[in-house]
Amino acid sequence: MVNSGRLGTTIKPKSLITSSAGASKKQQKPFDAMNNIVANLLLNLTSSARFEGSLNMDLNEISMNLVPFPQLHYLVSSLTPLYTLADVNIPPRRLDQMFSDAFSKDHQLIRADPKHSLYLACALMVRGNVQISDLRRNIERLKPSLQFVSWNQEGWKTSLCSVPPVGHSHSLLALANNTCVKPTFMELRERFMRLYKKKAHLHHYLQIEGMEESSFTEALSSLSALIQEYNRLDATKSMPVEDLPRLSVAM
């Protein structure tokens, strides 16, 4: 992200390292930008527990509402505005643009494009002076361009915290249970198999008490089953959505 060239994704080196000769030079810490963005994500994630809001979200509600099956509990996160804690002068984003950014691939914190994959559920955690009507309006605006599973077309969870982040009028953290995470697991399996076929580094693990070689085959089997589950869900993208009748109450 440091080399992406996009606004708000670089961090200026501030640390000074003094050598034994007494000369000082600037040294950039390679993981500062990444760690700052992760810290920003956690600040937004826990904002409801730390500040007041008209629609606060308990952390337990995330797993309760976003994980329909225990195995599919891997959430894709996006943050907007996307900036490090050192980026204090980035221009503010318009409210509607902020919601659009949250679903674009450029604002995802892994290499994925959820807008062209299948959503199981999605949570929007907003901070700042934002009303529930703003949330509903943007959800209705974005829904036609997003693909949800047929059995969870209303799979939205929302949160409103009235205290904005420092230096910004509002921010948005989106958490999505989406099949776009599948390529990440496929790449992980490919890299694992490349090493496992050569038994690379295996002896280090087998020296640990209770660790057996069968543990690696079980892990590979579990990973392959997870990928197959995402494949099964992706295969339902073209299925028509049934308009189920609403329950009517006799008066």
C-alpha positions as CSV (number, residue, x, y, z in Angstrom):
1,M,0.0,0.0,0.0
2,V,3.0,2.3,0.5
3,N,3.9,2.1,-3.2
4,S,0.3,2.3,-4.5
5,G,0.6,6.1,-5.1
6,R,-3.0,6.6,-4.0
7,L,-3.9,9.6,-1.8
8,G,-3.9,8.8,1.9
9,T,-2.0,5.5,1.7
10,T,1.6,6.6,2.2
11,I,3.4,7.5,5.5
12,K,6.3,9.8,5.9
13,P,9.3,8.4,7.7
14,K,9.8,10.2,11.0
15,S,12.2,8.0,12.9
16,L,15.9,8.8,13.2
17,I,18.4,6.1,13.6
18,T,21.8,7.1,14.9
19,S,24.8,5.0,13.8
20,S,27.9,4.2,15.8
21,A,29.8,7.0,14.0
22,G,27.3,9.5,15.3
23,A,25.7,10.3,11.9
24,S,21.9,10.2,11.7
25,K,19.8,9.2,8.8
26,K,16.1,8.8,8.1
27,Q,14.8,5.2,8.1
28,Q,11.3,4.3,6.9
29,K,9.6,1.5,8.9
30,P,8.1,-0.8,6.3
31,F,5.1,-1.9,8.3
32,D,4.1,1.5,9.8
33,A,1.4,2.2,7.2
34,M,-0.1,-1.3,7.5
35,N,-0.1,-1.3,11.3
36,N,-1.7,2.2,11.3
37,I,-4.5,1.1,9.0
38,V,-5.1,-2.0,11.1
39,A,-5.2,0.2,14.2
40,N,-7.7,2.4,12.5
41,L,-9.9,-0.6,11.7
42,L,-9.9,-1.6,15.3
43,L,-10.8,1.9,16.5
44,N,-13.8,1.9,14.2
45,L,-14.7,-1.7,15.2
46,T,-14.8,-0.9,18.9
47,S,-16.3,2.6,18.7
48,S,-19.7,1.4,19.8
49,A,-18.2,0.0,23.0
50,R,-16.4,3.3,23.7
51,F,-18.8,6.0,22.6
52,E,-22.5,6.8,22.6
53,G,-24.6,6.4,19.5
54,S,-28.2,6.1,18.3
55,L,-27.6,2.6,17.0
56,N,-24.6,1.0,18.7
57,M,-23.5,-2.5,17.8
58,D,-22.2,-5.1,20.3
59,L,-19.3,-7.1,19.0
60,N,-21.2,-10.3,19.6
61,E,-23.8,-9.1,17.1
62,I,-21.2,-9.3,14.3
63,S,-20.7,-13.1,14.6
64,M,-24.4,-13.5,15.3
65,N,-25.6,-11.7,12.2
66,L,-22.8,-12.1,9.7
67,V,-22.0,-15.8,10.1
68,P,-24.8,-18.0,8.8
69,F,-22.6,-21.2,8.9
70,P,-19.9,-21.8,11.5
71,Q,-17.3,-22.7,8.9
72,L,-17.9,-19.5,6.8
73,H,-16.7,-17.0,9.4
74,Y,-14.1,-15.2,7.4
75,L,-15.1,-11.5,7.0
76,V,-13.7,-9.1,4.4
77,S,-13.2,-5.6,5.7
78,S,-13.1,-2.2,4.0
79,L,-12.4,1.2,5.5
80,T,-13.3,4.6,4.2
81,P,-11.7,7.1,4.2
82,L,-8.6,4.8,3.9
83,Y,-5.8,6.5,5.6
84,T,-3.1,5.9,8.2
85,L,-3.0,7.7,11.6
86,A,-0.3,9.9,10.2
87,D,-2.4,11.2,7.3
88,V,-4.1,14.2,9.0
89,N,-4.5,16.4,5.9
90,I,-6.4,14.1,3.5
91,P,-9.5,15.7,2.0
92,P,-12.9,14.6,3.4
93,R,-15.1,12.3,1.4
94,R,-18.8,13.1,0.6
95,L,-21.2,10.9,2.5
96,D,-22.6,9.0,-0.5
97,Q,-19.1,8.6,-2.0
98,M,-18.0,7.1,1.3
99,F,-20.6,4.3,0.9
100,S,-19.6,3.7,-2.7
101,D,-15.9,3.5,-1.8
102,A,-16.7,0.9,0.9
103,F,-17.8,-1.6,-1.8
104,S,-15.0,-0.9,-4.3
105,K,-12.0,-3.2,-4.5
106,D,-9.5,-0.3,-3.9
107,H,-10.7,0.1,-0.3
108,Q,-10.7,-3.6,0.7
109,L,-8.0,-4.6,3.2
110,I,-7.3,-7.8,1.2
111,R,-6.9,-8.3,-2.5
112,A,-10.5,-8.9,-3.4
113,D,-13.5,-7.5,-5.3
114,P,-16.7,-8.2,-3.3
115,K,-18.9,-6.3,-5.6
116,H,-18.6,-9.0,-8.3
117,S,-18.9,-11.9,-5.8
118,L,-21.7,-13.2,-3.7
119,Y,-22.7,-11.6,-0.3
120,L,-23.9,-13.8,2.5
121,A,-24.3,-10.7,4.9
122,C,-22.9,-7.2,5.3
123,A,-22.4,-4.9,8.2
124,L,-22.0,-1.1,8.0
125,M,-20.5,0.6,11.0
126,V,-20.7,4.4,10.6
127,R,-19.1,7.1,12.8
128,G,-20.0,10.8,12.8
129,N,-23.0,12.9,12.2
130,V,-24.9,10.4,10.0
131,Q,-28.6,9.7,10.3
132,I,-30.5,6.4,9.9
133,S,-32.2,7.8,6.8
134,D,-28.7,8.3,5.2
135,L,-27.9,4.7,5.9
136,R,-31.2,3.4,4.4
137,R,-30.9,5.7,1.4
138,N,-27.4,4.4,0.5
139,I,-28.3,0.8,1.1
140,E,-31.3,1.1,-1.3
141,R,-29.0,2.9,-3.8
142,L,-26.3,0.2,-3.7
143,K,-28.5,-3.0,-3.4
144,P,-29.2,-3.3,-7.2
145,S,-25.4,-3.6,-7.9
146,L,-24.7,-6.2,-5.1
147,Q,-25.4,-9.9,-5.3
148,F,-26.8,-11.5,-2.1
149,V,-27.6,-15.1,-1.6
150,S,-31.2,-15.9,-2.4
151,W,-32.1,-16.8,1.2
152,N,-30.7,-13.6,2.7
153,Q,-31.6,-10.7,0.5
154,E,-32.0,-8.4,3.6
155,G,-28.8,-9.5,5.2
156,W,-27.7,-6.0,6.4
157,K,-26.5,-5.0,9.8
158,T,-26.0,-1.3,10.7
159,S,-24.4,0.6,13.4
160,L,-24.3,4.4,14.2
161,C,-21.8,6.0,16.5
162,S,-22.2,9.7,17.0
163,V,-18.4,10.4,17.7
164,P,-16.4,10.8,14.5
165,P,-12.7,9.9,14.2
166,V,-10.2,12.6,14.9
167,G,-9.8,15.0,11.9
168,H,-12.8,13.7,10.0
169,S,-16.5,14.4,10.0
170,H,-17.5,10.7,9.4
171,S,-16.1,7.3,8.5
172,L,-17.3,3.9,7.6
173,L,-16.2,0.4,8.3
174,A,-17.8,-2.3,6.2
175,L,-17.6,-6.0,7.2
176,A,-18.8,-8.4,4.5
177,N,-19.2,-12.2,4.6
178,N,-18.5,-12.6,0.9
179,T,-17.2,-15.4,-1.4
180,C,-14.5,-13.1,-2.8
181,V,-12.3,-14.4,0.0
182,K,-12.1,-17.8,-1.9
183,P,-9.1,-16.8,-4.1
184,T,-7.1,-16.0,-1.0
185,F,-7.6,-19.5,0.4
186,M,-6.9,-21.0,-3.0
187,E,-3.6,-19.1,-3.1
188,L,-2.8,-20.2,0.4
189,R,-3.4,-23.9,-0.5
190,E,-1.2,-23.6,-3.6
191,R,1.7,-22.0,-1.6
192,F,1.3,-24.6,1.1
193,M,1.3,-27.5,-1.4
194,R,4.5,-26.1,-3.1
195,L,6.3,-26.4,0.2
196,Y,4.6,-29.6,1.6
197,K,5.5,-31.6,-1.5
198,K,9.2,-31.0,-0.7
199,K,8.6,-31.5,3.0
200,A,10.1,-28.1,3.5
201,H,10.4,-27.0,7.2
202,L,8.3,-30.0,8.2
203,H,10.9,-31.2,10.7
204,H,10.7,-28.0,12.8
205,Y,7.0,-28.7,13.4
206,L,7.3,-32.4,14.1
207,Q,9.7,-31.8,16.9
208,I,6.8,-30.3,18.9
209,E,5.1,-32.7,21.2
210,G,1.7,-33.7,20.0
211,M,2.3,-32.5,16.4
212,E,2.1,-35.2,13.8
213,E,2.3,-35.2,10.0
214,S,-1.3,-36.2,9.8
215,S,-2.2,-32.7,11.2
216,F,-1.0,-31.2,7.9
217,T,-3.2,-33.5,5.8
218,E,-6.2,-32.7,8.0
219,A,-5.5,-29.0,7.7
220,L,-5.3,-29.3,3.9
221,S,-8.5,-31.3,3.8
222,S,-10.3,-28.7,5.9
223,L,-9.0,-25.9,3.6
224,S,-10.2,-27.8,0.5
225,A,-13.6,-28.3,2.0
226,L,-13.9,-24.6,2.7
227,I,-13.0,-23.8,-0.9
228,Q,-15.6,-26.3,-2.1
229,E,-18.2,-24.6,0.1
230,Y,-17.5,-21.2,-1.4
231,N,-17.7,-22.8,-4.9
232,R,-21.1,-24.2,-4.0
233,L,-22.3,-20.8,-3.0
234,D,-20.9,-19.1,-6.1
235,A,-22.8,-21.6,-8.2
236,T,-26.1,-20.2,-6.9
237,K,-25.4,-16.6,-8.2
238,S,-27.4,-17.2,-11.3
239,M,-30.4,-18.6,-9.4
240,P,-33.5,-16.5,-9.5
241,V,-34.6,-14.9,-6.2
242,E,-37.9,-16.1,-5.1
243,D,-40.4,-13.4,-3.9
244,L,-41.8,-15.2,-0.9
245,P,-45.2,-14.1,0.3
246,R,-45.3,-12.1,3.5
247,L,-47.0,-13.5,6.6
248,S,-50.4,-11.8,6.9
249,V,-52.0,-11.4,10.3
250,A,-55.8,-11.6,10.5
251,M,-57.3,-8.8,12.5
